């Protein structure tokens, strides 16, 4: 079976392909700036054309490539003690998230994703000051919930950021988060493979076709950081994320 025949199984119109491509570019612009958040941006667009149980594994494949590209230049700044605290907890959360993702009803996942996105956006807009230093014990709930959200919704990175930014200077925090996101994608990728999610060739071909859009988004994101403050850009995107989350909740309530 050819790649075109595999892609035809998605039954996307040309306009759908355009919207999906734009969603992926925007998602990885944000990823290039903030280091996380692809599902928060691309999810509300992709969910118009495919179920959430396909979106998350798709974005994990793309995140796998993007995360290691971000990690390589900053790997020397990684704070290994913090990384080792978070990794086991993240693995537990990822395992629980994959189980929930593959067993919950799609309409419930739609509502949960809308609530999750909205809560994240409201929190990001509400919190303006740098958080106080958190104790090391916070690695347990932050790691587990971050892993759970990462597997279930495709993005738990903001929880890692809250923890790491409260304990480390800017550069080590960013480098450690990149390492953690890289490890998270490996864990989620492995769990999805064991669950047989990637046995579907159309999903793999779709991910391959979206790699150029991902690369374009990363390229733009890295250059935007040179001209616009990261805080200002992420705050603008957060308003869009909030609108998307509310739209998903409204869609669930209207069904």
C-alpha positions in Angstrom: 0.0 0.0 0.0 1.4 3.4 -1.0 1.8 6.5 1.2 -1.0 8.2 -0.7 -3.4 5.3 -0.1 -2.5 5.3 3.6 -3.2 9.0 3.8 -6.5 8.7 2.0 -7.8 6.7 4.9 -8.0 10.0 6.9 -10.4 11.4 4.3 -9.1 15.0 4.9 -10.3 17.7 2.5 -7.7 20.2 1.1 -9.0 22.8 3.6 -8.6 20.3 6.4 -5.0 19.6 5.4 -4.3 23.4 5.4 -5.8 23.9 8.9 -3.9 20.9 10.3 -0.7 22.2 8.8 -1.3 25.6 10.2 -2.1 24.1 13.6 1.1 22.2 13.7 3.2 25.2 12.6 1.6 27.3 15.4 2.1 24.6 18.0 5.8 24.2 17.3 6.3 28.0 17.2 5.2 27.9 20.8 7.3 24.8 21.5 10.3 26.6 20.0 9.8 29.5 22.4 8.4 27.8 25.6 9.6 24.2 25.3 6.1 22.7 25.7 2.5 23.3 24.8 2.1 21.6 21.4 -1.2 19.9 22.4 -2.6 23.0 23.9 -2.3 24.8 20.6 -2.7 22.1 18.0 -5.2 20.0 20.0 -8.3 22.3 19.5 -7.6 22.3 15.7 -6.7 18.6 15.2 -9.7 17.4 17.3 -12.0 18.8 14.6 -10.7 16.1 12.3 -9.6 13.1 14.4 -10.2 11.6 17.9 -8.1 12.7 20.9 -6.8 9.1 21.2 -5.0 9.6 17.8 -4.0 13.2 18.3 -1.9 12.6 21.4 0.2 9.7 19.9 0.7 11.8 16.7 2.0 14.8 18.7 4.2 12.5 20.8 6.0 11.4 17.6 6.5 15.0 16.5 7.5 16.1 20.0 10.1 13.2 20.1 11.9 14.8 17.2 11.5 18.4 18.4 12.5 17.8 22.0 15.9 16.2 21.2 16.6 19.0 18.9 16.1 21.5 21.7 18.1 19.5 24.2 21.4 19.0 22.3 22.6 22.7 22.6 21.8 23.0 26.3 22.6 19.5 27.7 25.5 20.7 29.8 23.2 23.0 31.9 20.9 20.1 33.0 20.5 19.8 36.8 20.8 16.1 37.2 19.5 15.9 40.9 16.2 17.6 39.9 15.9 15.5 36.8 16.4 12.3 38.8 13.7 13.4 41.3 11.1 14.0 38.6 11.8 11.1 36.2 10.3 8.2 38.3 7.2 10.2 39.2 6.8 11.2 35.6 7.0 7.6 34.4 4.2 6.6 36.9 2.0 9.5 35.7 2.6 8.6 32.0 1.6 5.0 32.6 -1.7 6.1 34.2 -2.3 8.6 31.5 -1.9 6.1 28.7 -4.3 3.7 30.5 -6.9 6.4 30.9 -6.5 7.7 27.3 -7.1 4.2 25.7 -10.1 3.4 27.9 -12.1 6.5 28.5 -15.0 7.6 26.3 -14.1 10.2 23.6 -16.9 12.6 24.7 -15.6 12.6 28.2 -12.0 13.2 27.0 -13.3 16.2 25.0 -14.7 17.8 28.1 -11.6 17.0 30.2 -9.4 18.4 27.5 -11.4 21.6 27.4 -11.4 22.0 31.2 -7.6 21.2 31.3 -6.8 23.8 28.6 -9.0 26.5 30.2 -7.6 25.9 33.7 -4.0 26.1 32.3 -4.7 29.3 30.5 -6.5 31.0 33.4 -3.6 30.0 35.7 -1.0 31.3 33.3 -2.9 34.6 32.9 -3.5 35.0 36.7 0.1 34.2 37.9 2.4 37.1 37.0 5.1 36.9 39.7 7.8 34.3 40.0 6.7 31.5 42.4 8.3 31.1 45.7 10.9 28.3 46.1 9.2 24.9 46.3 10.5 22.1 48.5 12.0 19.0 46.8 9.1 16.9 47.9 6.9 18.8 45.3 8.7 16.7 42.6 6.4 13.8 43.5 3.0 15.4 42.7 4.4 17.7 40.0 6.1 14.7 38.3 3.1 12.3 38.5 0.4 14.9 37.5 2.7 16.2 34.7 3.2 12.7 33.4 -0.5 12.0 33.6 -1.4 15.2 31.7 1.4 14.6 29.2 0.1 11.2 28.3 -3.6 12.1 28.5 -3.6 15.5 26.9 -0.1 15.7 25.3 1.2 18.5 27.5 2.3 18.4 31.2 5.3 20.6 30.6 3.9 23.6 32.4 3.9 21.7 35.7 7.5 20.8 35.3 8.2 24.5 34.5 6.5 25.7 37.6 8.6 23.3 39.8 11.9 23.8 38.0 11.6 27.6 37.7 11.0 27.8 41.5 14.2 25.9 42.3 16.7 26.7 39.6 18.1 29.7 37.7 16.8 30.4 34.3 19.3 28.5 32.1 19.5 25.3 34.2 15.7 25.3 34.6 15.2 25.5 30.8 17.8 22.9 30.1 16.5 20.5 32.7 12.9 21.0 31.4 14.1 20.1 27.9 15.8 17.0 29.2 12.6 16.1 31.1 10.4 16.6 28.1 12.8 14.5 26.0 12.6 11.7 28.5 8.8 12.1 28.7 8.4 11.6 25.0 10.5 8.5 25.1 8.4 7.1 28.0 5.1 8.0 26.2 6.4 6.7 22.9 7.3 3.4 24.4 4.0 3.0 26.2 2.0 3.8 23.1 4.2 1.2 21.1 3.5 -1.4 23.8 -0.2 -0.6 23.6 -0.1 -1.2 19.8 -1.1 2.4 18.9 1.7 2.7 16.3 0.7 -0.5 14.6 -1.6 1.7 12.4 0.5 2.8 9.4 -1.8 5.7 8.4 -0.9 7.4 11.8 2.9 7.0 11.1 2.6 8.3 7.6 0.6 11.3 8.8 3.3 12.1 11.3 5.9 11.9 8.6 3.9 14.3 6.3 3.7 16.8 9.2 7.4 16.9 9.9 8.0 19.8 7.6 5.3 21.8 9.3 6.9 21.0 12.7 10.3 22.0 11.4 9.0 25.3 10.1 7.3 26.0 13.4 10.5 25.4 15.4 12.5 27.5 13.0 10.1 30.4 13.4 9.8 30.0 17.1 13.6 30.2 17.6 13.8 33.3 15.6 10.8 35.0 17.3 12.6 34.7 20.6 15.3 37.0 19.2 12.8 39.8 18.4 10.0 39.4 20.9 10.1 38.6 24.6 9.1 35.1 25.4 6.7 36.3 28.1 4.8 38.6 25.8 4.4 36.0 23.1 3.4 33.2 25.4 0.8 35.5 27.1 -0.8 36.3 23.7 -0.9 32.6 22.8 -2.4 31.8 26.3 -5.4 34.0 25.5 -5.9 32.0 22.3 -5.6 28.7 24.2 -8.2 29.9 26.7 -10.6 30.7 23.8 -10.0 27.2 22.4 -10.6 25.5 25.7 -13.9 27.3 26.2 -14.9 26.3 22.7 -14.2 22.7 23.4 -16.3 22.8 26.6 -19.1 24.5 24.6 -18.9 21.8 21.9 -19.2 19.1 24.5 -22.3 20.8 26.2 -24.0 21.2 22.8 -23.8 17.5 21.9 
